[in-house]
Amino acid sequence: DSIFVRLVGTKYEVHGIKFNPVPLMTGTDAEKSIERIAEVAERHADTLAGFESIGYDTPGYGYGEKDESGVPKLKKLIGQLADKI
């Protein structure tokens, strides 16, 4: 099974002729989102196998916030959470 965690600051609006939710991720808040991801991960810790995120590092994919080295904060935080769990 997969669990989808809605990211904080991301808009999930309907777009197109058919009912298709489209995530608008330029406003994603990395710090608040990782708290939500961690909460869900802890709730499912006994069956958690890993995390998945898209490989692009652009703002439109939720990676607008970067650390001092230019690494997307959310990607880095997901990696740190995976290492911790």
C-alpha positions as CSV (number, residue, x, y, z in Angstrom):
1,D,0.0,0.0,0.0
2,S,1.0,3.6,-0.5
3,I,0.1,6.6,1.7
4,F,-0.1,10.0,0.2
5,V,0.7,12.9,2.5
6,R,-0.5,16.3,1.5
7,L,2.2,18.9,1.7
8,V,1.7,22.1,3.7
9,G,1.4,25.1,1.4
10,T,0.6,23.1,-1.7
11,K,-2.7,23.7,-3.5
12,Y,-4.6,20.7,-4.8
13,E,-6.9,22.2,-7.4
14,V,-9.0,20.6,-10.1
15,H,-7.8,21.3,-13.6
16,G,-8.8,20.2,-17.1
17,I,-11.9,18.9,-18.8
18,K,-11.9,15.8,-16.6
19,F,-11.8,15.9,-12.8
20,N,-8.0,15.8,-12.3
21,P,-6.5,17.2,-9.1
22,V,-3.3,19.1,-10.0
23,P,-0.8,19.9,-7.2
24,L,0.4,23.5,-7.4
25,M,3.6,23.1,-5.4
26,T,5.4,26.5,-5.6
27,G,4.2,27.4,-2.1
28,T,5.2,24.2,-0.4
29,D,6.6,24.7,3.1
30,A,9.4,22.2,3.7
31,E,9.6,22.4,7.5
32,K,5.9,22.1,8.1
33,S,5.5,19.4,5.4
34,I,8.3,17.2,7.0
35,E,6.5,17.4,10.3
36,R,3.3,16.1,8.7
37,I,5.3,13.3,6.8
38,A,7.0,12.3,10.1
39,E,3.7,12.1,11.9
40,V,2.2,9.8,9.3
41,A,5.5,7.8,9.1
42,E,5.5,7.2,12.9
43,R,1.8,6.2,12.8
44,H,2.7,3.5,10.2
45,A,6.2,2.7,11.4
46,D,5.5,-1.1,11.8
47,T,4.8,-1.4,8.0
48,L,6.9,1.5,6.6
49,A,9.2,0.4,3.8
50,G,10.4,3.8,2.6
51,F,9.7,7.2,1.1
52,E,9.2,8.3,-2.5
53,S,9.6,11.7,-4.0
54,I,10.0,12.9,-7.5
55,G,13.5,13.5,-8.8
56,Y,13.1,17.0,-10.2
57,D,14.4,19.7,-7.9
58,T,12.4,22.7,-9.2
59,P,9.9,24.9,-7.4
60,G,7.0,23.5,-9.4
61,Y,7.6,20.1,-7.8
62,G,7.7,21.5,-4.3
63,Y,11.4,22.0,-4.0
64,G,11.6,25.8,-4.1
65,E,13.1,26.2,-0.7
66,K,16.9,25.4,-0.8
67,D,19.5,25.1,1.9
68,E,22.7,27.2,1.9
69,S,24.3,24.7,-0.6
70,G,21.4,24.9,-3.0
71,V,19.9,21.5,-2.1
72,P,16.1,21.4,-2.0
73,K,15.2,21.4,1.7
74,L,12.3,19.0,1.4
75,K,14.4,16.4,-0.4
76,K,17.1,16.8,2.3
77,L,14.5,16.5,5.1
78,I,12.9,13.4,3.6
79,G,16.3,11.8,3.4
80,Q,17.1,12.7,7.0
81,L,13.8,11.3,8.1
82,A,14.4,8.1,6.2
83,D,17.8,7.8,7.9
84,K,16.3,8.3,11.3
85,I,13.5,5.8,10.9
